[in-house]
Amino acid sequence: MEYWNQYGEMALRLSLALLAGTILGLNRWLHHKAAGIRTHSLVAIGSATAVMSLGNVGAIDIQALSHVLQGLITGLGFLGAGVIIRERTSQRIHGLTTAASIWSSALIAAAFGAGQIALGTIALVAIIASLMLGGPLEHLVRGLSGIHRASELATDPDE
């Protein structure tokens, strides 16, 4: 019976990672961004798998987890850099939000992989809320204040 419990727990953690990657990727896909459902889902599943491979379900070595997380955080910076684009003519930068969502997808999945279901769920809700509400809130504040930031990198706050 323990055998099936362990595989059930693994399936749950990977399923939650897949769900997180799919939700974040769907948001980016709906906004016509380069990294969508497949990219975010693959990053999430890979991150959860990396964390889960450290040991038995529920018995992860903290030092090993620290090293895996350091590698994920650093390595995903390079993947995220691939979706950041600077326009030659206007020097505006696009893709920062998508790069951040890829990075976040990996870390949420790492939380799920480590068995931190509540942490991963709360982080997913917070991130999807910021993705959905951030742009409209920026437009509202811009409209109410009349102030346009000189340092604004892109005209679309969802970039």
C-alpha positions, 0 to 999 in steps of 0.5 A: 500500500505504501508503494501506491501512496508514494506514486499517488503523491508523486502524481499529485505533485506533478499534476499541480505543477502541470496545472500551475504551468498551464494556468500561467502559460495560458495567461501569456498565450492569451496575451499573444506572448512567445512563451505560452502553455507548452513552455510554462508547463514544461518548465513547471514539470521539469522543476517539480521533477528536479525537486522530487528527484532529491529523495523520497516523497516527504523526505527531501534533504534541505541542503540538496534542495538548496542547490537545486533551487539555486540552479533553477533560479540561475538557469531560468534567468537564461531561459527568460532572457530568451523572451526579452526583446529590445526594439531597435527603433524605440529601444523599448523592452518587451517580454519582461512579464513573460520572463518573470512568469516562466521563472515563477512557474518554475518556483511554484512547481518546485514548491509543489515538488517539495510537497509545499502544496499550500505555498504553491497554491497561494503563490499561483493565486497571487501570481495569476491575480497580479497578471490579470489585475496588474495591467488594468490597475496600471491603466487606472492609476495612469488615467487618474493621475495623468502621470506617464512614467518617463522610465516606462519600458513599454506602452503595454503594461502587460509586456 
